[in-house]
Structures are given as C-alpha cells and as structure tokens.
Amino acid sequence: MSTTALPQTEYQGPQKSWYKRNEIAVTPWLFLLPGVLFFMVYVIFPIFQSINISFFEWDGLGDAEYVGMRNYAELWDDPDFFTSLRNNIIWLILYLLAIPAGLGIALLLNQKVFGIRLYKSLFFFPFVISQVVVGLVFTWFYDPTFGLLNQFIGIFGAGPINVLGDPNYVTYGIIAAGLWPQTAYCMILYLTGLNAVDPEQIEAARLDGAKGHKMLWYVVIPQLKPATFIAFVVTIIGALRSFDLISIMTNGGPYGESRVLSFYMFEVALSEYGFRMGYGAAIAVVLFLIMLCFIVYFLYSMYSEEKGR
C-alpha cells in the first residue's frame, strides 16, 4: 500500500501587531509625547501667537485692529526701546564674566583640602536663594545712607554714591547683583565637568612637562567644552531675559535708565502705562529673534563639532 507524502509547509507563528513589530522605536516617543505636547502648547503656540498679536493694536479686552508693521516701525522711533536695547547689550557683555569667574572658583574648590565642603556650600549658597532676596540684599548694600558699599568707601574719604539712583551707575549695579548667583551656577557646571576630566590625560601631560596655565589651556579646558557650552547658553539667555532684579531694585528707574527689553515689554503691555498688547508683542518678538540668533549659532557650532569627530 503506497502513501503520498504531505507537502511540507513552514510554520508561521501568530501575526504580531504593528506596535509589537515597532516597539523599540515607538516606546521612547510614547514617553516623550506628554512633554512634547506641553512644550507645543505652552512654548511653541505662544511664540506664534505673540508674532500674530504684534501685527495688531489691542488693549487686551476689546476688538483688535490690524495695523501691519506699524508697531515695528514705531519701535524704530522709540528712544525708550533703544535705551532698553542698549542696556540688554551691556547685560549681555558683562554677564559673560560669570563664566570665567565660575571656572576660576571651580578650579579653586576642586582641591582636596580641609573644610572644602564648607567652602563649596558658601559659594553654592547664592544659587539656591531667590532672585527677589538677591535684589533686596543688594538694594540694602547700595543704600547711600547705611549701605555697606558706602560705609566701605567712606573709610577712604569718598562721598556716598547712590548707585541705584544715578543713571550712570544703575545698570552696572544691577548687573553686579545678577552676577552673584550666575557665577555660582557656572561654578556648579564646571565642578561637575571637572569630575569628568580624564586623569590619564592629566598624567600624560605632566609627563610631557605641561603645568600651570598650559595644563589648564591645552588639557583641562578642552575637556570642559560641554560645561562651557551650557554655561554660555544659560548665561546669554539669562542676560537677555533679565527682569526680576530690575523690578525689585529700581522698577526701571531712575528715569527709565535701567530698563531692558523684557521689562519695557511688561511696562507697555501689562502695566498702568499702556495695555498696548500689540506693541509689547512686537518688543517680545525682537527679543525672541535676538535670543534665537545666539541659540542657533551655538547649536550649529556644537553640531559642526560633533559631525567633525
């Protein structure tokens, strides 16, 4: 009796769903989705909304009147806008001093000596306190009647200086107050970066005779590029969006000489001076474009460096 063999068929298991087939690629995006949605709703959408409002004359309550580029044209003839822009440039230049100052303090504190944890805590302290507290402390420090600054210069026979009341000094006085916590932040970044410095490169450089500033410039600082990048970005953004210290210490005075773009935007849009939402939005757009130029430049530099490796 002859039997015919059945055809051999390859066994196929149960069909997997699309998600199971792409689980590794899809799962990270599911975790990112809530954050991306919040970012879109609370950051990206308000940016485009501000750009749209800048083309209107609107008091925030009534009907909006389309005026095209009139708000931007008015900025060109507004002396208060250029005063604020000038002060922002001064903030930007002087605020960058926090980066080398933070690096210097980090190098000083990155030593194994007795009591170094206490010293680190003291230098870290300005970063954890509120900007409001910093503003109040420096307001008392600059006070022409009982402030420590005038008490100190009085020892040398110099007269009292009203730092916050003099248009020539007020911006620099506020920047000095802002540099106190910003330097502490840069110090923290560099202390973290110094912990990641490769000790083998340090030892090899010592064997080659490198020491002092040559060791710092050619061996240590190149390994601190990630910390430096973050310090630059955060410091530049902090300088351009400075608001709280000005509000606490001078409220834009004297005679509007301490205004910056963010504070002037608040004045014309939300304070008792204006309720001109369209004009305030135009100032916000200008400030956003300035920030965007710096951020794009740093991101492009970082991308080019990573691509060249």
C-alpha positions as CSV (number, residue, x, y, z in Angstrom):
1,M,0.0,0.0,0.0
2,S,1.5,3.2,-1.1
3,T,1.1,6.5,0.7
4,T,1.6,10.0,-0.7
5,A,3.7,12.4,1.4
6,L,2.0,15.6,2.5
7,P,3.7,18.8,1.3
8,Q,5.9,20.4,3.9
9,T,4.9,23.9,4.9
10,E,6.9,26.3,7.0
11,Y,5.3,27.0,10.3
12,Q,4.3,30.6,10.9
13,G,3.7,31.8,14.3
14,P,0.9,34.2,15.3
15,Q,1.0,37.6,13.5
16,K,2.4,40.4,15.6
17,S,0.7,43.7,15.8
18,W,2.2,46.8,14.3
19,Y,3.2,48.1,17.8
20,K,4.9,44.8,18.7
21,R,6.9,44.9,15.5
22,N,8.0,48.6,16.1
23,E,8.0,48.5,19.9
24,I,11.7,49.5,20.3
25,A,11.3,52.5,18.0
26,V,7.9,53.7,19.3
27,T,8.2,53.3,23.0
28,P,10.6,56.3,23.6
29,W,8.3,58.6,21.6
30,L,5.4,57.5,23.9
31,F,7.4,58.6,26.9
32,L,8.3,61.9,25.2
33,L,4.8,62.6,24.0
34,P,3.4,64.3,27.2
35,G,6.5,66.6,27.4
36,V,6.3,67.4,23.7
37,L,2.6,68.3,24.0
38,F,3.2,70.6,26.9
39,F,6.1,72.2,25.0
40,M,3.9,72.7,21.9
41,V,1.0,74.2,23.9
42,Y,2.9,76.4,26.4
43,V,6.0,77.4,24.3
44,I,5.6,76.9,20.6
45,F,2.0,78.1,20.3
46,P,2.5,81.3,22.4
47,I,5.5,82.2,20.2
48,F,3.4,82.2,17.1
49,Q,0.5,83.8,18.9
50,S,2.8,86.7,20.0
51,I,4.0,87.1,16.4
52,N,0.4,87.3,15.3
53,I,-0.6,89.8,18.0
54,S,2.4,92.1,17.1
55,F,0.5,93.0,13.9
56,F,-2.5,94.3,15.8
57,E,-3.3,97.3,18.0
58,W,-5.1,95.7,21.0
59,D,-5.7,96.6,24.6
60,G,-6.3,93.0,25.8
61,L,-10.0,93.3,26.2
62,G,-11.7,95.0,23.2
63,D,-11.5,94.3,19.5
64,A,-8.1,94.1,17.9
65,E,-7.3,96.4,14.9
66,Y,-4.9,95.1,12.3
67,V,-2.1,97.6,11.8
68,G,0.5,95.5,9.9
69,M,4.1,96.6,10.5
70,R,3.2,99.8,12.3
71,N,4.2,98.5,15.7
72,Y,7.7,97.6,14.4
73,A,8.0,100.9,12.6
74,E,7.2,102.7,15.9
75,L,10.0,100.8,17.6
76,W,12.5,102.4,15.3
77,D,11.4,105.9,16.5
78,D,11.1,105.0,20.2
79,P,14.0,106.2,22.3
80,D,12.9,104.1,25.3
81,F,13.2,101.0,23.1
82,F,16.8,101.8,22.2
83,T,17.6,102.6,25.8
84,S,16.3,99.1,26.7
85,L,18.2,97.5,23.8
86,R,21.5,99.3,24.8
87,N,21.1,98.0,28.4
88,N,20.5,94.5,27.1
89,I,23.7,94.6,25.2
90,I,25.5,95.8,28.4
91,W,23.9,93.0,30.3
92,L,25.0,90.5,27.6
93,I,28.6,91.6,27.6
94,L,29.2,91.9,31.4
95,Y,27.1,88.9,32.3
96,L,29.6,86.7,30.4
97,L,32.1,87.5,33.2
98,A,30.2,84.9,35.2
99,I,31.7,82.1,33.0
100,P,35.5,82.7,33.7
101,A,34.7,83.7,37.3
102,G,32.7,80.4,37.8
103,L,35.6,78.4,36.2
104,G,38.2,80.1,38.5
105,I,36.1,79.4,41.6
106,A,35.5,75.8,40.5
107,L,39.3,75.2,40.0
108,L,39.9,76.7,43.4
109,L,37.3,74.4,45.0
110,N,38.3,71.3,43.2
111,Q,41.1,70.8,45.7
112,K,41.4,68.2,48.5
113,V,41.9,70.4,51.5
114,F,40.4,70.5,54.9
115,G,36.9,72.1,55.1
116,I,36.4,72.2,51.3
117,R,32.8,71.1,51.6
118,L,32.1,74.1,53.8
119,Y,33.6,76.4,51.2
120,K,31.6,74.8,48.4
121,S,28.4,75.3,50.4
122,L,29.2,79.0,50.9
123,F,29.8,79.6,47.2
124,F,26.8,77.5,46.2
125,F,24.5,79.5,48.5
126,P,23.7,82.4,46.1
127,F,22.4,80.0,43.5
128,V,19.7,78.5,45.8
129,I,18.2,81.8,47.1
130,S,15.5,83.6,45.3
131,Q,16.3,86.5,42.9
132,V,13.9,88.6,45.0
133,V,16.2,88.1,48.0
134,V,19.3,88.9,45.9
135,G,17.6,92.1,44.8
136,L,16.7,93.1,48.3
137,V,20.2,92.3,49.7
138,F,21.9,94.4,47.0
139,T,19.4,97.2,47.4
140,W,20.4,97.5,51.1
141,F,24.1,97.0,50.1
142,Y,23.9,100.0,47.8
143,D,21.8,102.2,50.1
144,P,23.5,105.7,50.2
145,T,22.8,106.2,53.9
146,F,23.5,102.9,55.7
147,G,24.7,100.5,52.9
148,L,27.9,98.6,53.3
149,L,29.3,99.9,50.0
150,N,29.2,103.5,51.1
151,Q,30.4,102.5,54.6
152,F,33.4,100.9,52.9
153,I,34.3,103.7,50.5
154,G,33.8,106.2,53.4
155,I,36.8,104.7,55.0
156,F,38.9,106.2,52.2
157,G,37.2,109.6,52.4
158,A,35.0,109.1,49.3
159,G,31.5,110.5,49.4
160,P,28.3,108.4,49.3
161,I,27.3,107.0,45.9
162,N,23.7,106.5,45.1
163,V,24.2,103.6,42.8
164,L,20.6,102.8,42.1
165,G,19.6,106.5,41.8
166,D,22.3,107.5,39.3
167,P,21.6,106.8,35.6
168,N,25.3,106.3,35.0
169,Y,25.7,103.5,37.6
170,V,22.3,101.9,37.9
171,T,22.6,99.3,35.2
172,Y,26.1,98.2,36.3
173,G,24.9,97.9,39.9
174,I,22.0,95.6,38.9
175,I,24.3,93.5,36.7
176,A,26.7,93.1,39.7
177,A,23.8,91.8,41.7
178,G,22.9,89.3,38.9
179,L,26.5,88.1,38.6
180,W,26.5,86.9,42.2
181,P,24.1,83.9,41.6
182,Q,25.0,83.4,38.0
183,T,28.7,82.9,38.9
184,A,27.6,80.3,41.4
185,Y,25.6,78.5,38.7
186,C,28.6,78.4,36.3
187,M,30.8,77.2,39.2
188,I,28.4,74.2,39.7
189,L,28.6,73.4,36.0
190,Y,32.4,73.5,36.0
191,L,32.7,71.5,39.2
192,T,30.6,68.8,37.5
193,G,32.7,69.0,34.4
194,L,36.0,68.8,36.4
195,N,34.8,65.5,37.9
196,A,34.7,64.1,34.4
197,V,38.2,65.2,33.3
198,D,40.2,62.2,32.2
199,P,43.0,61.7,34.8
200,E,45.1,59.8,32.3
201,Q,45.3,62.8,30.0
202,I,46.4,64.9,33.0
203,E,49.1,62.4,33.9
204,A,50.3,62.2,30.3
205,A,50.5,66.0,30.1
206,R,52.5,66.1,33.3
207,L,55.0,63.6,31.9
208,D,55.3,65.8,28.8
209,G,56.2,68.8,31.1
210,A,52.9,70.6,30.9
211,K,51.9,72.5,34.0
212,G,50.2,75.7,35.2
213,H,48.3,77.7,32.6
214,K,49.5,75.4,29.7
215,M,47.9,72.4,31.5
216,L,44.7,74.4,32.0
217,W,44.5,75.8,28.5
218,Y,45.5,72.7,26.4
219,V,44.3,69.8,28.6
220,V,41.6,70.8,31.1
221,I,39.6,73.4,29.3
222,P,39.1,71.3,26.0
223,Q,37.5,68.6,28.2
224,L,35.2,71.2,29.7
225,K,33.6,72.1,26.4
226,P,30.1,70.6,27.3
227,A,30.0,72.6,30.5
228,T,31.2,75.7,28.7
229,F,28.5,75.3,26.1
230,I,25.7,75.1,28.7
231,A,27.2,78.0,30.7
232,F,27.3,80.2,27.6
233,V,23.7,79.4,26.5
234,V,22.2,79.8,30.0
235,T,24.2,83.0,30.7
236,I,23.2,84.6,27.4
237,I,19.5,83.7,27.9
238,G,19.6,84.9,31.5
239,A,21.2,88.3,30.4
240,L,18.6,88.8,27.7
241,R,15.5,87.9,29.7
242,S,16.6,89.8,32.9
243,F,13.5,91.2,34.6
244,D,13.1,90.3,38.3
245,L,16.2,92.1,39.6
246,I,15.2,95.3,37.7
247,S,11.7,95.1,39.0
248,I,12.8,94.6,42.6
249,M,15.7,97.0,42.7
250,T,14.7,100.0,40.6
251,N,11.3,99.3,38.8
252,G,13.0,100.5,35.6
253,G,14.2,103.8,37.1
254,P,15.7,106.3,37.5
255,Y,14.0,107.9,34.5
256,G,13.7,104.6,32.8
257,E,17.5,104.2,32.5
258,S,17.7,100.7,33.9
259,R,15.0,99.2,31.6
260,V,15.8,96.2,29.5
261,L,13.6,94.8,26.6
262,S,11.7,92.3,28.8
263,F,10.9,95.0,31.4
264,Y,9.9,97.5,28.8
265,M,7.7,94.9,27.2
266,F,6.0,94.4,30.5
267,E,5.6,98.2,31.0
268,V,3.9,98.9,27.7
269,A,1.7,95.7,27.6
270,L,0.7,94.9,31.2
271,S,1.4,97.9,33.5
272,E,-0.6,101.0,34.1
273,Y,1.4,102.8,31.4
274,G,-0.2,101.2,28.4
275,F,-2.0,98.0,27.9
276,R,-0.7,98.0,24.4
277,M,-0.6,94.3,23.8
278,G,0.4,94.6,20.1
279,Y,3.4,96.9,20.8
280,G,4.5,94.7,23.7
281,A,4.3,91.7,21.5
282,A,6.5,93.4,18.9
283,I,9.1,94.0,21.6
284,A,8.8,90.4,22.6
285,V,9.4,89.3,19.0
286,V,12.5,91.4,18.7
287,L,13.9,89.9,21.9
288,F,13.0,86.4,20.8
289,L,14.8,86.9,17.5
290,I,18.0,88.1,19.3
291,M,17.9,85.0,21.6
292,L,17.2,82.8,18.6
293,C,20.3,84.1,16.8
294,F,22.6,83.1,19.7
295,I,20.9,79.8,20.3
296,V,21.1,78.8,16.6
297,Y,24.7,79.8,16.5
298,F,25.7,77.7,19.5
299,L,23.6,74.7,18.3
300,Y,25.2,74.9,14.9
301,S,28.7,75.1,16.4
302,M,28.0,72.1,18.6
303,Y,26.6,70.1,15.6
304,S,29.6,71.0,13.4
305,E,32.0,69.9,16.1
306,E,30.2,66.6,16.6
307,K,30.0,66.0,12.9
308,G,33.7,66.6,12.5
309,R,34.6,63.9,15.0
